[in-house]
Amino acid sequence: MKQFMDKDFLLSTQSAKDLYHNYAAKMPIVDYHCHINPQEIYEDRKFDTITQVWLGGDHYKWRQMRSNGVEEKYITGDATDRENSRNGQKPCQSSSVTLFITGAIWNFRDILVTQAT
């Protein structure tokens, strides 16, 4: 059985696989629509954890978390990155419409985590 997120995840044609593996995979990830503070990008901030990149300063994700019952201490409070990350997953585990919105976010997050290890 094919793994859900193998090396060809979302690549359904041979052309897509060739273009991705031979060209795009070697390039840096450039996100022209991100919620990282532009000053931090300019200063080339080095983040300590993926949670800081994923949840830090992103009010859209914060709103999702709040609307799915995540306590404020896990959103903008003093909880650890590990606690924040675990609670940031809760909207994806609910049966609400946000599940569809967060699908692409989680796929991208999983790809980043896989590349970092």
DAWO-V833795 format. One record per run of one state. SS is the DSSP state (H for helix, E for strand, L for the rest). FROM is the first residue (numbers start at 1). TO is the last residue. If there is no record, write none. Layout:
SS;FROM;TO, SS;FROM;TO
This chain:
L;1;13, H;14;22, L;23;23, H;24;26, L;27;37, H;38;42, L;43;49, H;50;55, L;56;58, H;59;67, L;68;71, H;72;74, L;75;80, H;81;88, L;89;89, H;90;93, L;94;97, H;98;116, L;117;117
